[in-house]
């Protein structure tokens, strides 16, 4: 902030509680910049696990159970599930008043486009 930052973008989370906890801690430290949460749709389970390990992101049991219930090797079902999970996250975040969301597209724009289109239809964007 002292050097001119105008906003903060967080790493991605799969559990919005971690974002809200971070936001509360920032506000307690008098950091009053807009803070945008990072959301990354699930594109590939192996990639999700690897990136979560590298970044320290947690994978909530609700998410893991949803993934485990998908047909094995069904890329379309996985993509659809990832989009729906991300929409749910975004919906909760936007309804809580976040000033925006950073979608991690990982060079896969189809999921991001579907998420944004759905949120616009719901008048959340």
PAFI-699112 format. One record per residue (C-alpha): residue number from 0; x negated, y, z; chain. Coordinates in steps of 0.001 Angstrom, whole numbers, plus 500000, padded with zeros to 6 digits. Example, Ala and Ser with C-alpha at 12.3 -4.5 7.8 and 13.67 -1.06 7.14 Angstrom:
BEGIN
  seq      c1      c2      c3  mol
    0  487700  495500  507800    A
    1  486330  498940  507140    A
***
This chain:
BEGIN
  seq      c1      c2      c3  mol
    0  500000  500000  500000    A
    1  497205  502388  500891    A
    2  495685  501844  497448    A
    3  498912  502494  495546    A
    4  500748  499170  495309    A
    5  504394  499736  494474    A
    6  505741  496240  495083    A
    7  504720  492726  496120    A
    8  505306  489469  494251    A
    9  505081  486321  496351    A
   10  503906  482881  495455    A
   11  506743  480542  494560    A
   12  508746  478680  497182    A
   13  511183  475800  496956    A
   14  512579  476633  500387    A
   15  513844  480196  500656    A
   16  513389  480156  504436    A
   17  509656  480604  503871    A
   18  510263  483721  501795    A
   19  512658  485180  504369    A
   20  510158  484462  507146    A
   21  507415  486209  505141    A
   22  509725  489159  504510    A
   23  510512  489460  508225    A
   24  506810  489405  509107    A
   25  506041  492063  506491    A
   26  508795  494310  507818    A
   27  507530  493807  511390    A
   28  504134  495056  510170    A
   29  505873  498106  508640    A
   30  505272  496917  505075    A
   31  508231  498513  503364    A
   32  507436  497894  499707    A
   33  509917  495934  497596    A
   34  509021  492245  497881    A
   35  509994  489949  495002    A
   36  510133  486221  495698    A
   37  508596  483749  493297    A
   38  510787  480932  491988    A
   39  509475  478153  489771    A
   40  511885  475741  488114    A
   41  510799  472125  488160    A
   42  509406  471107  484810    A
   43  507518  467978  485712    A
   44  507399  466097  489024    A
   45  503678  465422  488835    A
   46  502963  469067  488099    A
   47  505297  470133  490923    A
   48  503491  467897  493415    A
   49  500043  468986  492240    A
   50  500817  472706  492304    A
   51  502555  472427  495667    A
   52  499457  470793  497115    A
   53  497146  473427  495626    A
   54  499348  476375  496626    A
   55  500530  475023  499952    A
   56  504187  475063  498919    A
   57  506493  472664  500699    A
   58  508944  470410  498932    A
   59  512110  470243  501040    A
   60  513717  466854  501584    A
   61  516883  468081  499794    A
   62  514794  468730  496699    A
   63  512904  465446  496918    A
   64  516164  463487  497359    A
   65  517676  465222  494346    A
   66  514650  464335  492242    A
   67  514675  460738  493458    A
   68  518310  460395  492381    A
   69  517524  461319  488758    A
   70  517200  458613  486102    A
   71  513546  457672  485724    A
   72  511732  459308  482785    A
   73  514791  461381  481807    A
   74  513152  464697  480917    A
   75  516459  466380  480087    A
   76  518002  465413  483432    A
   77  514884  466685  485207    A
   78  514972  469983  483319    A
   79  518677  470438  484069    A
   80  518138  469630  487739    A
   81  515187  472044  487916    A
   82  517261  474819  486371    A
   83  520207  474231  488700    A
   84  517968  474096  491767    A
   85  516278  477365  490742    A
   86  519654  479008  490068    A
   87  520744  478057  493584    A
   88  517586  479565  495018    A
   89  517950  482751  492973    A
   90  521612  483069  493864    A
   91  520830  482891  497593    A
   92  517944  485348  497291    A
   93  519891  487872  495223    A
   94  522921  487676  497496    A
   95  520559  488412  500403    A
   96  519523  491620  498639    A
   97  516080  490942  497184    A
   98  515155  493634  494644    A
   99  514305  491106  491931    A
  100  512833  487670  491311    A
  101  509627  486573  489657    A
  102  510336  483431  487619    A
  103  507263  481281  487073    A
  104  507920  480063  483539    A
  105  504617  478228  483011    A
  106  504944  478972  479273    A
  107  508338  477249  479204    A
  108  510811  479991  478526    A
  109  513901  477786  477990    A
  110  514436  477238  481706    A
  111  513875  480903  482571    A
  112  516297  482011  479855    A
  113  519020  479644  481118    A
  114  518492  480818  484703    A
  115  518728  484489  483748    A
  116  521777  483900  481529    A
  117  523601  482108  484351    A
  118  522742  484787  486916    A
  119  523932  487488  484502    A
  120  527220  485640  483948    A
  121  527640  485557  487730    A
  122  526910  489330  487789    A
  123  523921  488811  490074    A
  124  521543  490483  487608    A
***
